[in-house]
């Protein structure tokens, strides 16, 4: 089963669930009317959306997207000889649309840290102020483990 089939199945299950809830709400309304009470205003069930969850400080956070390390490993060979995290993000988003706008800074930091620890990439130039660090692909490390 692939991702598209799973998403289609999820949508069908959600639709069936909404129908069942609407049926139960209809029965409740009938019972309330029969007993002289006004029908309750039930909250409609909304389909799952891919909106950004809110954080405590009023800012929005991108939903978690799995597989950034694998996606980064896939695109490393096609990056220029030296690159920044911004180059990685741009290429991952171009290659894998599911990541478009969903790569969280902490996920990128973790991915870079793992690649550095395993020797897959190395720092060519440290970051300085607003200027991001520059890296080079070494072609070893995590890639051989996956």
N, C-alpha and C positions, 0 to 999 in steps of 0.2 A: 504494500500500500504506500503510495507516495503522499507528499504534503498536500497536493491539490485534492486528492480523494479524501483525506482526513478532514480538511476544511469543509468540503462539501457535506460529509457526514455530520460534522458539527453543526452546520447550518440547518440540516434536516432535523436533527435532534432538538435544536432550539425552537424550530417552527412547531414541531409536535408538542413540545412542552408548553409553548404559548397557547396552543389550541386547547390543551387539557386544562390549563389554568382558567382560560376564558369560559370553558364549559362549567367548571366548578363555581366560578363567580356568578354565572347565570343561574345555577341552582340556588346559590345563597341569596341572590336577589329575589327569586321566586318565593323562597321560604320567608324572607323578610316581609315581602308584600302581603303574603298570605296571613302573616301574624300582625299585620298593621303597621309595621315599621317601614321607614323609608329605606330604599336600597342603598347599600354602602357604596361610597365612591372608592373603588379599588384602584390601586396604583397599577397602571399598565406595565407589563413586563417589556423591557426594552431589549432588543437584540444586543449581543456583545459587540462593542465597538473597540477599535484600536485607538482609544484616546489616551492622552498622556495623564498618568495619575498625578494628583496634586501632592506637593510636599508641604510640610508644616509652615514654611515661610511664604507661601503664596506663589512660589515659582513652580513651573511645570517641569516634570522629569520625563524623559523618553522611556517608553516601555522597554523591558529587558529583552534583548535579542540574543539568542545563543549562537555560538559558533564563530565569534570574532577571531579567536586564535587560529582556527582552521582556515577561515577566509583570508586572514593576513598571510598565513603560510602559502596559500595558493597564489597570491598576487606578488609576493616578494620577488620571484624571478623576473617579473616584467617591469619592475620599478627601475628608475635610473640608478646609476652606480652609487650615488649618495641621495638620501631622501630624508624627509621629516615626517613626523606623525601626521601632518596635514596631507602629505602626498599619499600616505597609507590610507587615510580616511577617504580621500577622493577616489582612489582606485578601488577600494572595497565597495564603496557606494555605487560606483559605475558598473562593477562586475556583478554585484549582488544587490539588486534593488530592494530586498527586504531590509537592508541596513540603512537605506536612504533616510537621513535625519534621525536615526535611532541609535547611533553610536554614542554612548555616554562617556564622558571624560574618564571616569574611574575604570570603565571597562578597557579603554584604550591604554591607560597607564598600566593596568594589570597585564595586558597582552604584551606591551613593550618590555615590562619587567621580566616576564617569563622568557621572552625571546632573548633578552640580554643575559639572563642567568644561564640559559642553556647554550649560549654561544652561537645562536642562529644569526644574530645581528650584533654589531658593535658600535659604540659611540665614536663618531669621527670628530664631532665638535659639540661641546657642552652647550646647553641653552644659556642665554644671556638676556635677562630682562624679557622683552616681548618676543625675542628671537628664539624659535624652537630649536631643540637639539637636532643634530644631523647624524644619521645612522648609515651603516653599510651592511649589506647582506653577506654573510660569511658562508652560507650553504652547508651548515651542519647543525647539530643540536636537536631541537624538538622535531624537526622535519623527519629525521630518521626514526623517531619513536612512533610516529603516527601511521 
